[in-house]
Amino acid sequence: MCGIVAIAGKAQVASRLVDGLKRLEYRGYDSAGIAVAWDEGIERRRAKGKIHFLQGRLHDDPVEGFTGIAHTRWATHGAPNETNAHPHISDGVAVVHNGIIENYRELREALEAKGRVFESETDTEVIAQLVAQNMSEGMDEVAAFGEALKHFTGAFAIAAIFAGKPDLVIGARKGSPLVLGYGEGEMYLGSDAIALAPLTRDVTYLEEGDWVVLTKTSFDIRNVRGERVNRPRVTSAVNDALIERGEYDHFMLKEIHEQPESLARSILPYINQQTGTVEVNQVAEDIFAKADRAVAIACGTAYYAAFTAKYWFEQIARLAFEPDIASEFRYRQPVLPMTGFSMFVSQSGETADTLAALRYCRQNGKSAVAVVNVPESSIAREAGNIVPTHAGPEIGVASTKAFTAQLSVLAVLALAAAKARGQLLPGDEQNFVKGLLALPRKVTEAIESQGQIKEIAKHIANKRDVLFLGRGRYYPLALEGALKLKEVSYIHAEGYAAGELKHGPIALIEKGLPVVVVAPYDELFEKTISNVEEVRARGAEVILISDDKGIKAAGKRADHVIRLPDGDALSLPILAAIPLQLLAYHVAVVKGTDVDQPRNLAKSVTVE
C-alpha cells in the first residue's frame, strides 16, 4: 500500500526522491518523508498528509546528500502523524517499509527488554531497531540487515541507509514488490517501475525473498538463503506520458478517456482480424477444453470483472464458473475443481490476498490463469499461464480503464473457452469478435455523450443514498457502479440484484431516492422494468442506463435516461461501465472531493 524509493547516486537526491514519491502517491498519502545519508549521519524530513506538505518542509529546511530513501504512507499501524511517518531511524539506521511485520509486537518487546526505546506506534520501527541492535553487537551493516530479515514474519518491501555510509543502500522484498533500477553511475529501488520512469527503464523485478546490496556503481542480489543470485534485466514498458495528467483535471477523467486505446491494446493481441477468430495460447485453450469447473479469484473492482465473466463463461462456454473474493477464499479451505482451473484477476498483480489464494491453488495442483495488467508482477510470474490486459499504468485510485480492459480480456477468454468446448454455432465466433473489435469506437461514442450525465450528477450530489440495480450480466455492473460512487464521492451506495428487491431492500425506497438501473434490452429486460415500476410506485427517481431499444421499451417509466451504443452479450456489459464511471466522477467533482486520491484508499493493496 505504501510507496518507497531509494537512490544510491552521484548527484543530489532530495528532489528526485520527492518526484519518485509523487509517482507513487496513489499507493498511499497519509504522510511522507525522506532521509539522506552522509559521512557524519542521516538527515530526515517528514510531514503528515500528502507529498506537497513534505515539499513545503524541504523548501524551508532542505537536505543534501547523494544517497537517500523516501516513503509515502498508507497507515496500517499507528495514526497518520509525523511521528509515525517513515523513514524511521535508530542509531544511524534509517528504514522505509511497505507491508506489515506481523510479529512486530514480540520483536518490540524483545528489543525493549534489551533497553531499546521506541518513538512510534508503527510496526516498521522494529526493522530499524533490530538492524541497529545487530550492529551494536558487532555486525557490519550488511550482516546486520541479513540477520534481521530472518526474524520478520509478514509481507514487506524494505529500503535502508546508514550513517557514515553515504554510498550504501540495502533493500529486500517478501510479499510486497520491489524493483531494482540501473542508471549511469547510479542505482535505484522503487515499489514499482513507475517511480523510476524518469531515472531509468532498465530494471530487475526482484523475486520473492530477494534482498539486494547497492552502491552507486554495484549491486549484489541475494536470495532468501543469502546466496548470491542473478535476476533478469528487462526494459520497463512504462511510458512516461501515460503517468502524466496532461490536459485533464484528474487522472480518473484522463483514464476514462484512454479507454478506447486501452481496449484496443487489450483485445487485438488475441484476435485474428483476417479470420475474425480469437487466438489465445494453446495451454489456456487445452485447460478450457478439459475443465469441468473454474474458480475466479479477485478483490474489489477486479472481483466484479470476474463476476461479470461468470455469465459469459456459463452462458456462452457452458462452463461452471465461480467468482470468489480472495480475502474469503484463502481462509476457508475451499474445494477446488477436480479437472478445472483457477483464474486470478488483478490490476497490479501484487494484491496480497489474491496472491495468497494463487499460492494455495498451485500448492494443491491446480492450473492457474492470471489476467493481470503488469506482466512482471508476482501473480503473473507465479501463475504459469498469463493473459495480460495491456491497459497501461492507472494512477487514479478508482479503477476505470483497468476494469474495462479486464472485462475485454475475460470476454475473449470466455469466447475462446466456448470455441475449445465446441459450444459455438457457425458464425457465432465471428459475430462476437466483430462486436469486440467495435468496442473502441463505441466507447468513444459513450464518452462523448456525457453532457447529460453531468446534469444528472448535479442532482445526485446532494443525496445521502443511491441504489444501483441490475439483472443477469448487469448485476455485477450495478455492484461496480455503487462501488465507484462510494469510492470517489463518499455517498452511501448499494448495488443489488433487481429481482431481490422484494426480499428486503424495497423497505429503503422513499420519495426522491435515486435508483440507477443498468438494463440494456435483453432477455431479462421486461423483468427489470417490472422492478423499476415497483420503485417508482414508492417515489424513487429512476435513472435508466440502456440502449436505444431498451429506452424505447421503457417509455416514460424512467425520470432520466443515459443512452448506450448498441452491442451484444459480450460488448454491452463493457459499454455499460462507461456511464457508471462518468456518473461517479462528475458527482465527485460537484461535491469537491479528492477524485484521484479518495480518503482512506490506496491503489495497490499489498497488505491484508
ZANULUM-766356 format. One record per residue (C-alpha): residue number from 1; residue in three letters; x, y, z. Coordinates in Angstrom, 2 decimals. Example, Ala and Ser with C-alpha at 12.3 -4.5 7.8 and 13.67 -1.06 7.14 Angstrom:
<sites>
   pos   code      east     north        up
     1    ALA     12.30     -4.50      7.80
     2    SER     13.67     -1.06      7.14
</sites>
This chain:
<sites>
   pos   code      east     north        up
     1    MET      0.00      0.00      0.00
     2    CYS      2.82      2.40      0.79
     3    GLY      5.35      3.56     -1.78
     4    ILE      9.13      3.55     -1.40
     5    VAL     12.02      4.97     -3.46
     6    ALA     15.76      4.77     -2.91
     7    ILE     18.74      6.21     -4.78
     8    ALA     22.44      5.45     -4.42
     9    GLY     23.61      8.29     -6.60
    10    LYS     26.22     10.64     -7.91
    11    ALA     24.14     13.82     -7.59
    12    GLN     21.76     15.42     -5.08
    13    VAL     18.80     13.10     -4.47
    14    ALA     16.20     15.03     -2.45
    15    SER     14.21     16.46     -5.36
    16    ARG     14.44     13.20     -7.32
    17    LEU     13.21     11.19     -4.35
    18    VAL     10.23     13.51     -4.00
    19    ASP      9.50     13.20     -7.72
    20    GLY      9.51      9.41     -7.35
    21    LEU      7.11      9.68     -4.42
    22    LYS      4.70     11.79     -6.47
    23    ARG      4.50      8.92     -8.94
    24    LEU      3.73      6.54     -6.10
    25    GLU      1.26      8.70     -4.21
    26    TYR     -1.62      6.54     -5.49
    27    ARG     -0.26      3.86     -3.12
    28    GLY     -0.91      5.99     -0.01
    29    TYR     -0.95      9.60      1.09
    30    ASP     -1.34      9.73      4.87
    31    SER      2.21     11.03      5.36
    32    ALA      5.53     11.28      3.53
    33    GLY      9.20     11.56      4.36
    34    ILE     12.78     11.31      3.09
    35    ALA     16.19     10.64      4.62
    36    VAL     19.67     11.11      3.17
    37    ALA     22.94      9.62      4.38
    38    TRP     26.26     11.45      4.63
    39    ASP     29.58     10.90      6.34
    40    GLU     28.52     12.25      9.72
    41    GLY     24.98     10.98      9.95
    42    ILE     21.47     10.93      8.49
    43    GLU     19.21     13.88      7.77
    44    ARG     15.46     13.27      7.79
    45    ARG     12.36     15.32      6.93
    46    ARG      8.78     14.11      7.43
    47    ALA      5.30     15.58      7.16
    48    LYS      1.74     14.47      7.84
    49    GLY     -0.56     14.43      4.82
    50    LYS      0.19     14.49      1.13
    51    ILE      3.54     14.96     -0.51
    52    HIS      3.14     18.68     -1.06
    53    PHE      3.40     19.14      2.72
    54    LEU      6.76     17.36      2.62
    55    GLN      7.81     19.61     -0.24
    56    GLY      6.97     22.62      1.89
    57    ARG      9.07     21.23      4.73
    58    LEU     12.01     20.68      2.38
    59    HIS     11.67     24.17      0.94
    60    ASP     12.03     25.64      4.41
    61    ASP     14.62     23.15      5.62
    62    PRO     16.41     21.41      2.72
    63    VAL     18.61     18.33      2.95
    64    GLU     21.66     17.47      0.90
    65    GLY     23.14     14.11      0.01
    66    PHE     23.77     11.69     -2.83
    67    THR     22.14      8.63     -1.25
    68    GLY     18.67      8.52      0.25
    69    ILE     15.32      6.81      0.78
    70    ALA     11.78      8.14      0.64
    71    HIS      8.28      6.95      1.55
    72    THR      4.62      7.82      1.08
    73    ARG      2.41      6.12      3.66
    74    TRP     -0.95      4.40      3.83
    75    ALA     -1.36      3.91      7.56
    76    THR     -1.75      0.40      8.98
    77    HIS     -0.15      0.57     12.45
    78    GLY     -0.30      3.89     14.21
    79    ALA     -2.13      7.12     13.45
    80    PRO     -1.21      9.12     10.35
    81    ASN      1.00     11.71     12.01
    82    GLU      4.58     12.89     11.69
    83    THR      5.91     10.65     14.47
    84    ASN      4.62      7.56     12.70
    85    ALA      5.76      8.74      9.27
    86    HIS      8.66      6.97      7.58
    87    PRO     11.66      6.91      7.43
    88    HIS     12.25      5.52     10.92
    89    ILE     15.72      5.95     12.42
    90    SER     17.53      4.06     15.13
    91    ASP     21.23      4.61     15.95
    92    GLY     22.22      5.58     12.44
    93    VAL     19.93      3.14     10.62
    94    ALA     17.10      4.66      8.56
    95    VAL     14.36      2.45      7.09
    96    VAL     11.30      2.75      4.85
    97    HIS      8.85     -0.11      4.52
    98    ASN      5.78     -1.23      2.58
    99    GLY      3.85     -4.10      4.15
   100    ILE      3.11     -5.43      7.62
   101    ILE      5.52     -7.03     10.08
   102    GLU      3.05     -9.40     11.72
   103    ASN      5.27    -10.34     14.67
   104    TYR      6.35     -6.79     15.46
   105    ARG      4.90     -6.86     18.98
   106    GLU      7.08     -9.82     20.01
   107    LEU     10.11     -8.25     18.36
   108    ARG      9.44     -4.91     20.01
   109    GLU      9.08     -6.47     23.45
   110    ALA     12.35     -8.36     23.00
   111    LEU     14.17     -5.23     21.86
   112    GLU     12.72     -3.15     24.70
   113    ALA     13.96     -5.79     27.11
   114    LYS     17.45     -5.05     25.75
   115    GLY     16.98     -1.37     26.53
   116    ARG     15.94     -0.07     23.16
   117    VAL     13.50      2.85     23.20
   118    PHE     10.79      3.25     20.55
   119    GLU      9.33      6.57     19.49
   120    SER      6.50      5.47     17.17
   121    GLU      3.49      3.15     17.13
   122    THR      4.45      1.53     13.83
   123    ASP      5.47     -2.00     13.03
   124    THR      8.19     -0.56     10.77
   125    GLU     10.31      0.87     13.55
   126    VAL     11.20     -2.65     14.73
   127    ILE     13.10     -3.11     11.45
   128    ALA     15.40     -0.16     12.13
   129    GLN     15.72     -1.08     15.80
   130    LEU     16.60     -4.72     15.12
   131    VAL     19.20     -3.85     12.47
   132    ALA     20.71     -1.26     14.85
   133    GLN     20.75     -3.79     17.69
   134    ASN     22.57     -6.31     15.48
   135    MET     25.15     -3.67     14.60
   136    SER     25.62     -2.81     18.29
   137    GLU     26.53     -6.47     18.82
   138    GLY     29.38     -6.26     16.31
   139    MET     27.84     -7.00     12.92
   140    ASP     28.52     -4.81      9.91
   141    GLU     25.64     -3.20      8.01
   142    VAL     25.09     -6.00      5.51
   143    ALA     25.32     -8.80      8.06
   144    ALA     23.05     -6.92     10.49
   145    PHE     20.40     -6.40      7.81
   146    GLY     20.57    -10.00      6.59
   147    GLU     20.27    -11.34     10.14
   148    ALA     17.27     -9.11     10.84
   149    LEU     15.42    -10.44      7.79
   150    LYS     15.41    -13.91      9.35
   151    HIS     13.19    -12.69     12.17
   152    PHE     10.40    -10.90     10.28
   153    THR      7.05    -12.57      9.71
   154    GLY      4.68    -10.97      7.22
   155    ALA      4.92     -9.01      3.99
   156    PHE      7.48     -6.35      3.34
   157    ALA      9.48     -4.31      0.90
   158    ILE     12.29     -2.51      2.72
   159    ALA     14.98      0.01      1.88
   160    ALA     17.63      1.10      4.39
   161    ILE     20.53      3.56      4.54
   162    PHE     23.24      4.00      7.15
   163    ALA     25.01      6.91      8.83
   164    GLY     28.64      7.13      7.75
   165    LYS     27.94      5.01      4.66
   166    PRO     26.82      7.56      2.07
   167    ASP     27.24      5.07     -0.76
   168    LEU     25.18      2.17      0.63
   169    VAL     21.51      1.15      0.20
   170    ILE     20.12     -2.24      1.18
   171    GLY     16.68     -3.43      0.06
   172    ALA     14.57     -6.56      0.48
   173    ARG     11.19     -7.95     -0.56
   174    LYS      8.84    -10.61      0.72
   175    GLY      5.22    -10.44     -0.35
   176    SER      5.50     -6.80     -1.49
   177    PRO      7.04     -5.76     -4.82
   178    LEU     10.42     -4.08     -5.19
   179    VAL     12.11     -3.06     -8.44
   180    LEU     15.86     -2.57     -8.91
   181    GLY     16.83      0.13    -11.43
   182    TYR     20.13      0.66    -13.24
   183    GLY     21.43      4.15    -14.09
   184    GLU     24.69      5.67    -15.29
   185    GLY     26.81      5.65    -12.14
   186    GLU     23.67      5.28    -10.02
   187    MET     21.38      2.53     -8.69
   188    TYR     17.73      2.75     -7.68
   189    LEU     14.97      0.94     -5.84
   190    GLY     11.24      1.54     -6.15
   191    SER      7.89     -0.04     -5.26
   192    ASP      7.21     -0.24     -8.97
   193    ALA      8.72      0.86    -12.26
   194    ILE      6.52      3.95    -12.41
   195    ALA      8.58      5.57     -9.65
   196    LEU     11.78      5.00    -11.59
   197    ALA     10.47      6.02    -15.03
   198    PRO     12.26      9.42    -15.17
   199    LEU     15.50      7.83    -13.98
   200    THR     15.69      4.57    -15.92
   201    ARG     13.71      1.93    -17.79
   202    ASP     16.48     -0.65    -17.26
   203    VAL     15.17     -2.70    -14.34
   204    THR     15.11     -6.01    -12.50
   205    TYR     11.97     -7.21    -10.74
   206    LEU     13.26     -8.75     -7.53
   207    GLU     11.80    -12.15     -6.73
   208    GLU     10.19    -13.37     -3.54
   209    GLY     12.69    -13.44     -0.68
   210    ASP     15.38    -11.50     -2.55
   211    TRP     17.46     -8.81     -0.92
   212    VAL     20.00     -6.54     -2.55
   213    VAL     23.05     -4.53     -1.53
   214    LEU     23.61     -1.39     -3.63
   215    THR     26.25      1.23     -4.13
   216    LYS     26.14      3.83     -6.88
   217    THR     28.18      1.53     -9.14
   218    SER     27.39     -2.00     -7.94
   219    PHE     24.62     -4.38     -6.94
   220    ASP     24.62     -7.71     -5.15
   221    ILE     21.37     -9.70     -5.20
   222    ARG     20.87    -12.50     -2.69
   223    ASN     18.04    -14.96     -2.21
   224    VAL     16.22    -15.87      0.98
   225    ARG     19.10    -18.24      1.90
   226    GLY     21.67    -15.48      1.48
   227    GLU     23.07    -16.99     -1.72
   228    ARG     24.17    -14.62     -4.47
   229    VAL     21.85    -14.91     -7.48
   230    ASN     21.33    -13.39    -10.91
   231    ARG     17.95    -11.98    -11.93
   232    PRO     16.98    -10.94    -15.45
   233    ARG     17.32     -7.32    -16.53
   234    VAL     14.42     -6.09    -18.63
   235    THR     13.23     -2.87    -20.20
   236    SER     10.24     -1.47    -18.37
   237    ALA      7.17     -0.94    -20.54
   238    VAL      6.19      2.17    -18.57
   239    ASN      5.52      5.09    -20.91
   240    ASP      6.18      8.31    -19.04
   241    ALA      3.40     10.08    -20.98
   242    LEU      0.86      7.69    -19.51
   243    ILE      1.64      8.76    -15.97
   244    GLU      1.21     12.48    -16.60
   245    ARG     -2.22     14.10    -16.24
   246    GLY     -1.85     16.28    -19.32
   247    GLU     -4.84     18.47    -20.19
   248    TYR     -7.24     16.68    -17.86
   249    ASP     -8.31     17.93    -14.46
   250    HIS     -7.92     14.49    -12.90
   251    PHE     -6.23     11.19    -13.67
   252    MET     -9.60      9.46    -13.35
   253    LEU    -11.05     11.52    -16.19
   254    LYS     -7.90     11.02    -18.29
   255    GLU     -8.06      7.27    -17.77
   256    ILE    -11.76      7.17    -18.65
   257    HIS    -10.88      8.91    -21.91
   258    GLU     -7.98      6.49    -22.52
   259    GLN    -10.31      3.50    -22.66
   260    PRO    -10.73      3.32    -26.44
   261    GLU     -6.96      2.93    -26.76
   262    SER     -6.56      0.63    -23.76
   263    LEU     -9.38     -1.62    -25.02
   264    ALA     -7.77     -1.87    -28.44
   265    ARG     -4.44     -2.81    -26.82
   266    SER     -6.20     -5.40    -24.66
   267    ILE     -8.30     -7.04    -27.39
   268    LEU     -6.15     -7.02    -30.53
   269    PRO     -3.37     -9.38    -29.31
   270    TYR     -5.99    -12.13    -29.01
   271    ILE     -7.85    -11.56    -32.29
   272    ASN     -7.02    -12.74    -35.80
   273    GLN     -8.64     -9.91    -37.76
   274    GLN     -8.31    -11.72    -41.09
   275    THR    -10.37    -14.70    -39.95
   276    GLY    -12.45    -12.96    -37.27
   277    THR    -11.43    -15.53    -34.65
   278    VAL     -9.93    -15.49    -31.17
   279    GLU     -6.42    -16.81    -30.57
   280    VAL     -5.16    -17.32    -27.03
   281    ASN     -2.26    -19.53    -26.04
   282    GLN     -2.66    -23.23    -26.64
   283    VAL     -2.14    -24.12    -22.99
   284    ALA     -5.12    -21.97    -21.98
   285    GLU     -7.30    -23.49    -24.71
   286    ASP     -6.39    -27.00    -23.54
   287    ILE     -7.25    -26.03    -19.96
   288    PHE    -10.65    -24.72    -21.08
   289    ALA    -11.42    -27.82    -23.15
   290    LYS    -10.77    -30.26    -20.29
   291    ALA    -12.27    -28.26    -17.42
   292    ASP    -15.39    -29.27    -15.54
   293    ARG    -15.42    -26.12    -13.44
   294    ALA    -13.43    -22.95    -12.88
   295    VAL    -12.91    -20.65     -9.91
   296    ALA    -12.04    -16.98    -10.46
   297    ILE    -10.46    -15.14     -7.55
   298    ALA    -10.05    -11.40     -7.20
   299    CYS    -10.64     -8.36     -4.97
   300    GLY    -12.57     -5.12     -5.35
   301    THR    -13.30     -3.98     -8.88
   302    ALA    -11.38     -6.96    -10.30
   303    TYR    -13.85     -9.22     -8.48
   304    TYR    -16.75     -7.52    -10.27
   305    ALA    -14.96     -8.14    -13.56
   306    ALA    -14.69    -11.84    -12.67
   307    PHE    -18.34    -11.84    -11.57
   308    THR    -19.38    -10.45    -14.96
   309    ALA    -17.32    -13.14    -16.67
   310    LYS    -19.34    -15.78    -14.83
   311    TYR    -22.30    -15.05    -17.10
   312    TRP    -20.16    -15.25    -20.24
   313    PHE    -18.42    -18.50    -19.31
   314    GLU    -21.63    -20.18    -18.23
   315    GLN    -23.98    -18.90    -20.96
   316    ILE    -21.61    -18.98    -23.93
   317    ALA    -18.99    -21.60    -23.00
   318    ARG    -21.24    -23.77    -20.77
   319    LEU    -18.51    -23.95    -18.17
   320    ALA    -19.33    -23.66    -14.46
   321    PHE    -17.54    -20.52    -13.32
   322    GLU    -17.42    -19.43     -9.70
   323    PRO    -16.08    -15.96     -8.83
   324    ASP    -14.77    -15.63     -5.30
   325    ILE    -13.40    -12.89     -3.09
   326    ALA     -9.75    -13.60     -2.42
   327    SER     -9.78    -12.48      1.22
   328    GLU    -12.54    -15.05      1.91
   329    PHE    -11.40    -17.81     -0.41
   330    ARG     -7.91    -18.15      1.07
   331    TYR     -9.11    -18.85      4.61
   332    ARG    -11.98    -21.31      4.28
   333    GLN    -10.17    -24.37      2.84
   334    PRO    -12.12    -24.17     -0.44
   335    VAL    -12.97    -27.23     -2.51
   336    LEU    -11.14    -26.86     -5.80
   337    PRO    -12.26    -28.16     -9.22
   338    MET    -11.40    -31.78     -9.88
   339    THR    -10.41    -31.21    -13.53
   340    GLY    -10.85    -27.46    -13.70
   341    PHE     -8.65    -24.45    -13.27
   342    SER     -8.27    -21.34    -11.17
   343    MET     -8.19    -17.83    -12.59
   344    PHE     -6.77    -14.76    -10.87
   345    VAL     -7.72    -11.23    -11.89
   346    SER     -5.66     -8.28    -10.67
   347    GLN     -4.68     -4.87    -11.99
   348    SER     -1.37     -4.66    -10.13
   349    GLY     -0.62     -8.37     -9.95
   350    GLU      0.52     -7.79     -6.37
   351    THR     -2.77     -7.85     -4.40
   352    ALA     -1.83     -9.70     -1.22
   353    ASP     -5.00    -11.76     -0.78
   354    THR     -5.17    -12.74     -4.45
   355    LEU     -1.51    -13.76     -4.44
   356    ALA     -2.05    -15.90     -1.33
   357    ALA     -5.07    -17.57     -3.00
   358    LEU     -2.97    -18.29     -6.09
   359    ARG     -0.33    -19.98     -3.98
   360    TYR     -3.00    -22.10     -2.28
   361    CYS     -4.31    -23.29     -5.65
   362    ARG     -0.85    -24.02     -7.04
   363    GLN      0.11    -25.91     -3.90
   364    ASN     -2.97    -28.05     -4.45
   365    GLY     -2.03    -28.87     -8.02
   366    LYS     -4.48    -26.64     -9.89
   367    SER     -3.71    -24.98    -13.21
   368    ALA     -3.75    -21.20    -12.87
   369    VAL     -4.51    -18.48    -15.40
   370    ALA     -3.61    -14.87    -14.48
   371    VAL     -5.41    -11.90    -16.03
   372    VAL     -3.13     -9.03    -14.97
   373    ASN     -2.05     -5.61    -16.16
   374    VAL      1.58     -5.96    -15.07
   375    PRO      3.29     -8.94    -16.77
   376    GLU      6.29     -8.69    -14.44
   377    SER      4.16     -8.86    -11.28
   378    SER      4.23    -11.61     -8.67
   379    ILE      0.87    -13.07     -9.72
   380    ALA      1.94    -13.16    -13.36
   381    ARG      5.23    -14.87    -12.54
   382    GLU      3.70    -17.47    -10.26
   383    ALA      0.56    -18.33    -12.23
   384    GLY      2.26    -20.10    -15.11
   385    ASN     -0.33    -19.01    -17.68
   386    ILE     -0.63    -15.25    -18.12
   387    VAL     -3.10    -13.30    -20.24
   388    PRO     -2.05     -9.61    -19.99
   389    THR     -4.65     -6.85    -20.23
   390    HIS     -2.34     -4.14    -21.66
   391    ALA     -4.29     -1.28    -20.05
   392    GLY     -1.12      0.65    -19.24
   393    PRO     -0.43      2.42    -15.93
   394    GLU     -3.50      3.51    -14.00
   395    ILE     -2.83      6.30    -11.49
   396    GLY     -6.33      7.21    -10.30
   397    VAL     -7.18      5.13     -7.25
   398    ALA    -10.66      4.31     -8.56
   399    SER    -10.16      1.74    -11.32
   400    THR    -11.60      2.63    -14.74
   401    LYS     -9.56      1.59    -17.75
   402    ALA     -8.10     -1.38    -15.88
   403    PHE    -11.65     -2.64    -15.24
   404    THR    -12.79     -2.46    -18.84
   405    ALA     -9.50     -4.00    -20.00
   406    GLN    -10.12     -6.90    -17.60
   407    LEU    -13.66     -7.27    -18.92
   408    SER    -12.49     -7.29    -22.53
   409    VAL     -9.84     -9.95    -21.93
   410    LEU    -12.26    -12.07    -19.90
   411    ALA    -14.75    -11.79    -22.76
   412    VAL    -12.08    -13.03    -25.17
   413    LEU    -11.26    -15.92    -22.81
   414    ALA    -14.93    -16.86    -22.48
   415    LEU    -15.21    -16.92    -26.26
   416    ALA    -12.03    -19.00    -26.52
   417    ALA    -13.44    -21.41    -23.93
   418    ALA    -16.69    -21.70    -25.88
   419    LYS    -14.70    -22.46    -29.03
   420    ALA    -12.49    -25.03    -27.27
   421    ARG    -15.57    -26.73    -25.79
   422    GLY    -17.49    -26.86    -29.07
   423    GLN    -20.27    -24.58    -27.87
   424    LEU    -20.39    -22.11    -30.76
   425    LEU    -22.76    -22.27    -33.72
   426    PRO    -21.45    -21.36    -37.19
   427    GLY    -20.86    -17.62    -37.36
   428    ASP    -21.07    -17.06    -33.59
   429    GLU    -17.34    -16.54    -33.12
   430    GLN    -17.08    -14.03    -35.97
   431    ASN    -20.13    -12.10    -34.74
   432    PHE    -18.79    -11.84    -31.20
   433    VAL    -15.35    -10.82    -32.48
   434    LYS    -16.95     -8.14    -34.64
   435    GLY    -18.65     -6.74    -31.52
   436    LEU    -15.41     -6.75    -29.53
   437    LEU    -13.48     -5.02    -32.33
   438    ALA    -16.13     -2.29    -32.40
   439    LEU    -15.67     -1.53    -28.69
   440    PRO    -13.06      1.26    -29.02
   441    ARG    -15.31      3.20    -31.40
   442    LYS    -18.42      2.64    -29.30
   443    VAL    -16.67      3.56    -26.04
   444    THR    -15.62      6.82    -27.68
   445    GLU    -19.27      7.40    -28.54
   446    ALA    -20.31      6.65    -24.96
   447    ILE    -17.74      9.06    -23.54
   448    GLU    -18.72     11.87    -25.91
   449    SER    -22.33     11.81    -24.71
   450    GLN    -21.52     12.71    -21.09
   451    GLY    -23.26     16.09    -21.09
   452    GLN    -26.47     14.59    -19.73
   453    ILE    -24.52     12.64    -17.12
   454    LYS    -23.09     15.92    -15.79
   455    GLU    -26.63     17.23    -15.24
   456    ILE    -27.73     14.05    -13.50
   457    ALA    -24.60     14.23    -11.33
   458    LYS    -25.58     17.69    -10.07
   459    HIS    -28.87     16.22     -8.92
   460    ILE    -27.31     13.19     -7.19
   461    ALA    -24.52     15.10     -5.43
   462    ASN    -26.79     16.28     -2.62
   463    LYS    -28.28     12.86     -1.95
   464    ARG    -27.41     10.70      1.04
   465    ASP    -28.05      7.30     -0.56
   466    VAL    -28.15      5.82     -4.07
   467    LEU    -29.35      2.36     -5.14
   468    PHE    -27.97      0.57     -8.22
   469    LEU    -29.95     -2.29     -9.79
   470    GLY    -29.18     -4.86    -12.47
   471    ARG    -30.13     -8.38    -13.55
   472    GLY    -28.09    -11.15    -15.09
   473    ARG    -24.78     -9.97    -16.50
   474    TYR    -25.66     -6.40    -15.47
   475    TYR    -25.93     -7.21    -11.78
   476    PRO    -22.12     -7.11    -11.33
   477    LEU    -22.14     -3.77    -13.19
   478    ALA    -24.63     -2.44    -10.61
   479    LEU    -22.22     -3.53     -7.88
   480    GLU    -19.32     -1.82     -9.65
   481    GLY    -21.35      1.37    -10.20
   482    ALA    -22.14      1.55     -6.50
   483    LEU    -18.51      0.94     -5.60
   484    LYS    -17.29      3.74     -7.88
   485    LEU    -19.74      6.23     -6.41
   486    LYS    -18.76      5.29     -2.86
   487    GLU    -15.05      5.46     -3.59
   488    VAL    -14.85      8.94     -5.06
   489    SER    -17.94     10.81     -3.80
   490    TYR    -18.38      9.29     -0.31
   491    ILE    -22.12      8.86     -0.93
   492    HIS    -23.57      5.67      0.51
   493    ALA    -24.48      3.44     -2.42
   494    GLU    -25.54     -0.18     -2.77
   495    GLY    -25.68     -2.46     -5.76
   496    TYR    -28.43     -5.07     -5.79
   497    ALA    -29.85     -7.81     -7.96
   498    ALA    -33.10     -6.25     -9.13
   499    GLY    -35.08     -9.44     -8.56
   500    GLU    -34.10     -9.36     -4.88
   501    LEU    -35.75     -6.01     -4.20
   502    LYS    -38.80     -7.58     -2.61
   503    HIS    -36.58     -9.52     -0.19
   504    GLY    -35.71     -6.51      1.92
   505    PRO    -34.20     -3.53      0.08
   506    ILE    -37.57     -2.23     -1.10
   507    ALA    -38.14     -1.16      2.52
   508    LEU    -35.49      1.53      1.95
   509    ILE    -37.23      3.10     -1.04
   510    GLU    -38.54      6.56     -0.28
   511    LYS    -39.51      9.63     -2.22
   512    GLY    -36.62     11.10     -4.17
   513    LEU    -34.19      8.21     -3.68
   514    PRO    -32.04      7.92     -6.84
   515    VAL    -32.16      4.41     -8.31
   516    VAL    -29.70      3.75    -11.13
   517    VAL    -30.88      0.84    -13.29
   518    VAL    -28.44     -0.86    -15.66
   519    ALA    -30.71     -2.55    -18.19
   520    PRO    -29.82     -2.82    -21.87
   521    TYR    -32.52     -4.65    -23.80
   522    ASP    -32.06     -8.40    -23.32
   523    GLU    -33.98    -11.48    -22.22
   524    LEU    -34.40    -10.06    -18.70
   525    PHE    -35.30     -6.51    -19.67
   526    GLU    -39.05     -6.76    -19.04
   527    LYS    -38.47     -8.28    -15.61
   528    THR    -36.08     -5.45    -14.76
   529    ILE    -38.65     -2.87    -15.88
   530    SER    -41.16     -4.52    -13.55
   531    ASN    -38.70     -3.78    -10.73
   532    VAL    -38.50     -0.19    -11.98
   533    GLU    -42.26      0.08    -11.65
   534    GLU    -42.00     -1.14     -8.05
   535    VAL    -39.53      1.56     -7.02
   536    ARG    -41.35      4.29     -8.97
   537    ALA    -44.57      3.42     -7.19
   538    ARG    -42.78      4.26     -3.94
   539    GLY    -41.41      7.61     -5.08
   540    ALA    -37.92      6.66     -6.29
   541    GLU    -36.25      8.70     -9.01
   542    VAL    -35.16      6.30    -11.75
   543    ILE    -32.01      6.77    -13.84
   544    LEU    -32.03      4.20    -16.64
   545    ILE    -28.84      3.15    -18.46
   546    SER    -29.88      1.31    -21.61
   547    ASP    -29.55      1.04    -25.39
   548    ASP    -31.98      2.53    -27.92
   549    LYS    -34.27     -0.50    -27.89
   550    GLY    -34.39     -0.54    -24.10
   551    ILE    -35.00      3.20    -23.81
   552    LYS    -37.88      2.94    -26.29
   553    ALA    -39.39     -0.06    -24.48
   554    ALA    -39.12      1.69    -21.10
   555    GLY    -41.14      4.64    -22.36
   556    LYS    -41.82      7.19    -19.63
   557    ARG    -41.00      4.84    -16.76
   558    ALA    -37.60      6.47    -16.15
   559    ASP    -37.02     10.01    -14.92
   560    HIS    -33.64     10.20    -16.66
   561    VAL    -32.06      8.03    -19.35
   562    ILE    -28.41      7.52    -20.28
   563    ARG    -28.01      6.04    -23.73
   564    LEU    -25.62      3.20    -24.53
   565    PRO    -24.43      2.34    -28.03
   566    ASP    -25.80     -0.94    -29.38
   567    GLY    -23.94     -4.12    -28.62
   568    ASP    -24.23     -7.82    -27.81
   569    ALA    -23.92    -10.09    -24.78
   570    LEU    -20.13     -9.63    -24.65
   571    SER    -19.75     -5.97    -25.53
   572    LEU    -22.73     -4.35    -23.78
   573    PRO    -21.58     -5.02    -20.18
   574    ILE    -18.26     -3.37    -21.07
   575    LEU    -20.05     -0.38    -22.60
   576    ALA    -22.29     -0.13    -19.53
   577    ALA    -19.23      0.53    -17.34
   578    ILE    -18.56      3.87    -19.05
   579    PRO    -21.60      5.89    -17.87
   580    LEU    -21.21      4.41    -14.39
   581    GLN    -17.63      5.69    -14.26
   582    LEU    -18.60      9.10    -15.62
   583    LEU    -21.51      9.42    -13.20
   584    ALA    -19.27      8.70    -10.20
   585    TYR    -16.62     11.08    -11.50
   586    HIS    -18.95     14.02    -12.11
   587    VAL    -20.75     13.56     -8.78
   588    ALA    -17.37     13.70     -7.04
   589    VAL    -16.40     16.84     -8.96
   590    VAL    -19.66     18.55     -7.94
   591    LYS    -19.06     17.57     -4.32
   592    GLY    -15.46     18.74     -4.46
   593    THR    -13.89     15.52     -3.18
   594    ASP    -10.35     14.43     -3.95
   595    VAL    -11.18     12.41     -7.03
   596    ASP     -7.80     10.80     -7.68
   597    GLN     -6.87     10.19     -4.04
   598    PRO    -10.04      9.39     -2.11
   599    ARG     -9.75      9.35      1.64
   600    ASN     -8.55      6.13      3.30
   601    LEU     -7.91      4.36     -0.02
   602    ALA     -4.82      3.26     -1.90
   603    LYS     -4.38      1.85     -5.37
   604    SER     -2.40     -1.30     -4.73
   605    VAL     -3.43     -3.40     -1.73
   606    THR     -0.28     -5.30     -0.87
   607    VAL     -1.22     -5.94      2.77
   608    GLU     -4.05     -7.92      4.32
</sites>
